[in-house]
């Protein structure tokens, strides 16, 4: 039975919502721009070619936007720690330093991206961006990035690979993952590593069986909590712990963090965990994109 006093006097009257289903997000974004929709909401985001028009309408006060991290940040590439190459931390560091995170953000997220460690910068558990860009290994920009490339090249020399080496980059192929594959291949070439992209329909199975060297992979999180990251990827037996990574200090800190009830102390323990994993190069970190849900401003 309809409740007669639901709406309050003086406030907008809403007696229904029409949900328009689009199989093509391009058509949905076009409909919003021409006024046929009041809101674009989805688990994705409008194609980047629409962003200049949408941003223009936002600046004009016609549209507003919900903008939040994707939480697809756990890695850009996963490392097989059983592979003899990657048992040497100098090789892992070289690969990590070679990846250009700015370029990754430009080609993957259209320039709308966030720095991150394993959780987005400036999020409840993430570090401030000021502690990542030009500070955290691999996140150099400009002259700092050039210095990182030189350092990576020298690390390979020190590890006994003055002429680089051949490397297979496992990929599930196609889609936006293709940009990851090609960027990793191109960035590694700059330090002498000759990467060959190994497209495989069964890439996830091969990953689970440790049948790979480097796996081009973007991991999205369900709840964005530190326990989710550490237990899944860096603790033996974890749901996605298919790198054969093991570090007693990580396990010790994880147990402390997971049982800590004080949020401030828990965050401090997670920072210590991050520091260990960064020094170890537990995997190759990337950058995070954003959800963008535009809607008519007067809503």
C-alpha positions as CSV (number, residue, x, y, z in Angstrom):
1,X,0.0,0.0,0.0
2,X,1.3,3.4,-0.9
3,X,2.4,5.6,2.1
4,X,0.7,8.9,1.5
5,X,3.1,11.1,3.4
6,X,6.4,9.8,2.0
7,X,7.5,13.0,0.3
8,X,8.3,16.1,2.3
9,X,6.9,19.5,1.3
10,X,9.4,21.8,-0.4
11,X,11.7,19.0,-1.6
12,X,11.9,17.5,-5.1
13,X,9.1,15.0,-5.8
14,X,10.3,11.7,-7.2
15,X,7.7,9.1,-8.0
16,X,9.8,6.7,-10.1
17,X,13.1,5.7,-11.6
18,X,13.5,4.5,-15.1
19,X,16.5,2.2,-15.5
20,X,17.7,2.1,-19.1
21,X,19.9,-0.8,-20.0
22,X,22.6,-0.3,-22.6
23,X,24.6,-3.1,-24.0
24,X,27.0,-0.5,-25.4
25,X,28.5,1.9,-22.9
26,X,29.4,4.3,-25.8
27,X,25.7,4.7,-26.5
28,X,25.0,5.3,-22.8
29,X,27.6,8.0,-22.6
30,X,26.2,9.7,-25.7
31,X,22.7,9.6,-24.3
32,X,23.9,11.3,-21.1
33,X,25.7,14.0,-23.1
34,X,22.5,14.8,-25.2
35,X,20.2,14.8,-22.1
36,X,18.4,11.5,-22.6
37,X,19.9,10.2,-19.4
38,X,20.2,11.7,-15.9
39,X,23.0,9.4,-14.7
40,X,25.6,7.1,-16.1
41,X,26.3,4.4,-13.5
42,X,28.0,1.1,-14.1
43,X,30.8,-1.1,-12.8
44,X,33.0,0.4,-15.4
45,X,33.4,4.0,-16.5
46,X,32.6,5.9,-19.8
47,X,35.1,5.5,-22.5
48,X,38.0,8.0,-22.2
49,X,37.1,9.7,-25.5
50,X,34.0,11.1,-23.8
51,X,35.8,12.5,-20.8
52,X,36.7,15.9,-22.4
53,X,33.0,16.6,-23.2
54,X,31.9,15.3,-19.8
55,X,34.5,17.3,-18.0
56,X,33.5,20.4,-19.9
57,X,29.8,19.9,-18.8
58,X,31.0,19.3,-15.3
59,X,32.9,22.6,-15.2
60,X,29.9,24.4,-16.6
61,X,27.8,23.1,-13.7
62,X,25.6,20.9,-15.9
63,X,27.0,17.6,-14.7
64,X,28.5,16.3,-11.5
65,X,30.7,13.2,-11.0
66,X,31.4,10.5,-8.5
67,X,35.1,9.8,-8.7
68,X,36.7,7.0,-6.6
69,X,39.5,4.5,-7.0
70,X,39.0,1.3,-8.8
71,X,40.9,-0.7,-6.2
72,X,42.5,-2.6,-9.1
73,X,46.0,-2.2,-7.7
74,X,47.5,-5.3,-6.4
75,X,49.9,-5.6,-9.2
76,X,50.9,-4.9,-12.8
77,X,52.9,-8.2,-13.1
78,X,53.3,-11.2,-10.9
79,X,56.7,-12.9,-10.4
80,X,57.4,-16.6,-10.3
81,X,59.9,-16.9,-7.4
82,X,60.7,-20.4,-8.4
83,X,62.3,-19.2,-11.6
84,X,66.1,-19.0,-11.2
85,X,66.1,-15.5,-12.7
86,X,63.9,-14.1,-10.1
87,X,65.6,-15.7,-7.1
88,X,68.1,-12.8,-7.4
89,X,66.5,-9.6,-5.8
90,X,68.7,-7.5,-8.1
91,X,66.8,-8.8,-11.1
92,X,63.5,-8.2,-9.5
93,X,64.5,-4.7,-8.6
94,X,65.6,-4.0,-12.1
95,X,62.3,-5.1,-13.6
96,X,60.4,-3.0,-11.0
97,X,62.5,0.1,-11.7
98,X,62.1,-0.3,-15.4
99,X,58.2,0.0,-15.4
100,X,57.1,3.6,-16.2
101,X,54.0,4.1,-14.0
102,X,53.2,7.5,-15.6
103,X,53.1,5.9,-19.0
104,X,51.0,3.0,-17.7
105,X,48.5,5.5,-16.3
106,X,48.4,7.4,-19.5
107,X,47.7,4.5,-21.8
108,X,45.6,2.4,-19.5
109,X,43.5,5.0,-17.7
110,X,43.5,7.9,-20.1
111,X,45.7,10.0,-17.7
112,X,43.2,9.7,-14.8
113,X,45.1,7.5,-12.4
114,X,46.4,7.3,-8.9
115,X,49.7,6.3,-7.4
116,X,49.5,3.3,-5.1
117,X,51.6,0.8,-3.2
118,X,49.1,-2.1,-3.0
119,X,46.2,0.1,-2.1
120,X,45.3,3.4,-3.7
121,X,47.1,6.6,-2.6
122,X,45.1,8.8,-0.2
123,X,42.6,6.0,0.6
124,X,42.0,4.9,4.2
125,X,44.8,2.4,4.1
126,X,46.9,3.9,1.2
127,X,49.9,6.1,1.6
128,X,49.8,9.8,0.6
129,X,50.8,10.4,-3.0
130,X,53.7,12.5,-1.7
131,X,55.2,9.4,-0.2
132,X,55.0,7.5,-3.5
133,X,55.8,9.6,-6.6
134,X,59.6,10.1,-6.8
135,X,60.0,8.4,-3.5
136,X,58.9,4.7,-3.8
137,X,61.1,2.6,-6.1
138,X,59.8,2.5,-9.7
139,X,57.6,5.5,-9.2
140,X,60.1,8.1,-10.5
141,X,59.0,10.8,-12.9
142,X,61.1,12.9,-15.4
143,X,64.8,12.9,-14.4
144,X,64.1,10.5,-11.5
145,X,62.8,7.9,-13.9
146,X,65.9,8.3,-16.1
147,X,68.0,7.6,-13.0
148,X,65.9,4.6,-12.2
149,X,66.4,3.2,-15.7
150,X,70.2,3.6,-15.3
151,X,70.1,2.0,-11.9
152,X,68.1,-1.0,-13.3
153,X,70.6,-1.4,-16.1
154,X,73.5,-1.5,-13.6
155,X,71.6,-4.0,-11.4
156,X,71.4,-6.4,-14.3
157,X,75.2,-6.0,-14.9
158,X,75.8,-6.6,-11.2
159,X,73.6,-9.7,-11.4
160,X,75.6,-11.1,-14.2
161,X,73.4,-10.1,-17.2
162,X,75.3,-7.3,-18.9
163,X,73.6,-8.1,-22.2
164,X,70.2,-8.7,-20.6
165,X,68.2,-11.9,-21.1
166,X,65.2,-13.4,-22.8
167,X,61.9,-13.4,-20.8
168,X,58.5,-14.7,-21.4
169,X,55.6,-12.5,-20.3
170,X,52.5,-14.6,-19.7
171,X,49.3,-12.8,-20.8
172,X,45.6,-13.7,-21.1
173,X,45.7,-11.7,-24.3
174,X,43.3,-9.0,-25.7
175,X,41.3,-6.3,-24.0
176,X,42.8,-3.7,-21.8
177,X,45.3,-6.2,-20.5
178,X,47.1,-5.9,-23.9
179,X,48.2,-2.4,-22.9
180,X,49.9,-3.9,-19.8
181,X,51.7,-6.5,-21.9
182,X,53.1,-4.1,-24.5
183,X,54.1,-1.5,-21.9
184,X,56.0,-4.1,-19.9
185,X,57.7,-5.4,-23.0
186,X,58.7,-1.9,-24.1
187,X,59.9,-0.8,-20.7
188,X,62.0,-3.9,-20.2
189,X,63.6,-3.5,-23.6
190,X,65.0,-0.2,-22.4
191,X,67.2,-2.1,-19.8
192,X,68.1,-4.9,-22.2
193,X,65.5,-7.5,-21.2
194,X,64.0,-9.1,-24.4
195,X,60.4,-9.8,-23.4
196,X,58.2,-12.1,-25.6
197,X,54.5,-11.9,-24.9
198,X,53.1,-15.4,-24.4
199,X,49.3,-15.1,-25.0
200,X,47.5,-18.1,-23.4
201,X,43.8,-18.8,-23.1
202,X,44.6,-20.8,-20.0
203,X,46.8,-18.1,-18.4
204,X,45.1,-18.2,-15.1
205,X,45.6,-22.0,-14.9
206,X,49.2,-21.7,-15.8
207,X,49.6,-19.0,-13.1
208,X,48.1,-21.3,-10.5
209,X,50.5,-24.0,-11.6
210,X,53.5,-21.6,-11.5
211,X,54.0,-22.3,-15.2
212,X,55.3,-18.8,-16.1
213,X,58.1,-16.3,-15.6
214,X,56.3,-13.0,-15.4
215,X,52.5,-12.8,-15.5
216,X,51.0,-9.5,-16.8
217,X,48.1,-9.2,-14.4
218,X,45.9,-6.5,-12.8
219,X,44.3,-7.6,-9.6
220,X,41.1,-6.0,-8.4
221,X,40.1,-6.1,-4.8
222,X,36.7,-6.9,-3.3
223,X,36.9,-4.9,0.0
224,X,40.1,-2.9,-0.2
225,X,41.4,-4.1,3.2
226,X,45.1,-4.8,3.9
227,X,44.2,-8.4,5.0
228,X,42.8,-9.0,1.6
229,X,46.0,-8.0,-0.2
230,X,48.5,-9.8,2.1
231,X,46.6,-13.0,2.8
232,X,45.7,-13.5,-0.9
233,X,49.1,-12.8,-2.5
234,X,51.9,-13.1,0.0
235,X,51.0,-15.8,2.5
236,X,51.6,-19.5,1.6
237,X,48.2,-21.1,0.8
238,X,46.5,-17.8,0.1
239,X,43.8,-17.7,-2.6
240,X,46.0,-16.0,-5.1
241,X,49.5,-16.9,-3.7
242,X,50.7,-18.4,-7.0
243,X,54.2,-16.8,-6.9
244,X,55.9,-19.1,-4.4
245,X,56.8,-16.0,-2.4
246,X,57.7,-16.6,1.2
247,X,59.1,-14.3,3.8
248,X,58.9,-15.1,7.6
249,X,58.9,-11.4,8.4
250,X,55.8,-10.8,6.2
251,X,54.0,-13.7,7.9
252,X,54.9,-12.4,11.4
253,X,53.7,-8.9,10.6
254,X,50.6,-10.2,8.9
255,X,49.5,-12.2,12.0
256,X,50.1,-9.1,14.2
257,X,48.2,-6.8,11.8
258,X,45.3,-9.2,11.3
259,X,44.7,-9.6,15.0
260,X,45.2,-5.9,15.9
261,X,41.9,-4.2,16.9
262,X,43.3,-0.6,17.0
263,X,43.0,0.9,13.5
264,X,46.0,3.2,14.0
265,X,48.2,0.4,15.1
266,X,47.0,-1.9,12.4
267,X,47.8,0.8,9.8
268,X,51.3,1.1,11.2
269,X,51.8,-2.7,10.9
270,X,50.5,-2.6,7.3
271,X,53.1,0.1,6.5
272,X,55.8,-2.1,7.9
273,X,54.5,-4.9,5.7
274,X,54.6,-2.7,2.6
275,X,58.1,-1.7,3.3
276,X,59.3,-5.3,3.5
277,X,57.4,-6.2,0.3
278,X,58.7,-3.2,-1.6
279,X,62.3,-4.0,-0.6
280,X,61.7,-7.7,-1.6
281,X,59.8,-6.7,-4.8
282,X,57.0,-9.1,-3.9
283,X,55.4,-8.3,-7.3
284,X,55.5,-5.4,-9.8
285,X,53.2,-2.7,-8.6
286,X,51.2,-0.5,-11.0
287,X,48.8,2.4,-10.7
288,X,45.1,2.6,-10.0
289,X,42.4,3.9,-12.2
290,X,39.1,5.6,-11.1
291,X,35.4,4.9,-11.4
292,X,33.7,7.9,-13.0
293,X,29.9,8.1,-12.7
294,X,28.6,11.3,-14.2
295,X,25.1,12.6,-13.4
296,X,22.9,15.7,-14.0
297,X,24.0,18.2,-11.5
298,X,20.6,19.1,-10.1
299,X,20.2,15.5,-8.9
